[in-house]
Amino acid sequence: MNSDMSGFLWFIVIGSTILVALDASHLDAGKHKLGGMADTSAAVWTLGTLLLWIVVLPLYLITRPKILAAWKAEQAAPPAVTIPQRRCAVCETLYDTQYDRCPRCAKGE
């Protein structure tokens, strides 16, 4: 193999490793608790792709749809909104702070 061909192969390996690193970190790979290969972090995907490109790149491409689906589900979920609450001193019912009085017993705090 001549030097032009080996340089081209290194370009492909390094370029695809960078793309895997960017994609896996964007999708928060390893943070979705999917089990198996899908739980692998972005750093491990990157290092594996660089060292064992011919094996790890196809594994990433096979696993990526699971990671992408979990990422999309996480993005689509509405953020948890917590409304501050207080406890009524009379009946001990929890109620939202938007009310001045307890809606159950109509007494003050």
JOPE-V947610 format. One record per residue. N is the residue number from 1. RES is the residue in one small letter. NEAR is the number of other ideal C-beta (glycine too) atoms within 10 Angstrom. D_CENTER is the distance of its C-alpha to the mean C-alpha in whole Angstrom. Layout:
N|RES|NEAR|D_CENTER  N|RES|NEAR|D_CENTER
This chain:
1|m|7|42  2|n|7|42  3|s|7|41  4|d|8|39  5|m|9|38  6|s|10|36  7|g|10|35  8|f|12|33  9|l|12|32  10|w|10|30  11|f|10|29  12|i|12|27  13|v|16|26  14|i|13|25  15|g|10|23  16|s|16|21  17|t|20|20  18|i|13|19  19|l|14|17  20|v|23|15  21|a|18|14  22|l|12|13  23|d|17|12  24|a|23|9  25|s|15|9  26|h|10|8  27|l|20|6  28|d|14|4  29|a|30|6  30|g|18|7  31|k|14|5  32|h|17|5  33|k|8|9  34|l|16|10  35|g|8|13  36|g|8|15  37|m|16|15  38|a|18|11  39|d|16|10  40|t|19|12  41|s|14|10  42|a|20|11  43|a|13|14  44|v|15|15  45|w|27|15  46|t|22|16  47|l|14|19  48|g|18|20  49|t|24|20  50|l|17|22  51|l|11|25  52|l|11|25  53|w|17|24  54|i|8|26  55|v|11|24  56|v|21|20  57|l|20|20  58|p|10|21  59|l|15|19  60|y|22|16  61|l|11|17  62|i|11|18  63|t|19|14  64|r|17|12  65|p|10|13  66|k|17|11  67|i|25|8  68|l|13|9  69|a|14|10  70|a|18|7  71|w|16|5  72|k|11|9  73|a|10|10  74|e|12|7  75|q|7|9  76|a|7|12  77|a|8|12  78|p|5|15  79|p|5|14  80|a|5|16  81|v|5|20  82|t|6|22  83|i|8|25  84|p|7|28  85|q|12|30  86|r|13|34  87|r|12|36  88|c|19|39  89|a|11|42  90|v|14|44  91|c|12|43  92|e|10|39  93|t|13|37  94|l|10|34  95|y|18|34  96|d|10|32  97|t|10|33  98|q|8|34  99|y|12|37  100|d|7|40  101|r|13|41  102|c|20|40  103|p|10|40  104|r|13|41  105|c|14|44  106|a|11|45  107|k|11|45  108|g|10|44  109|e|12|42
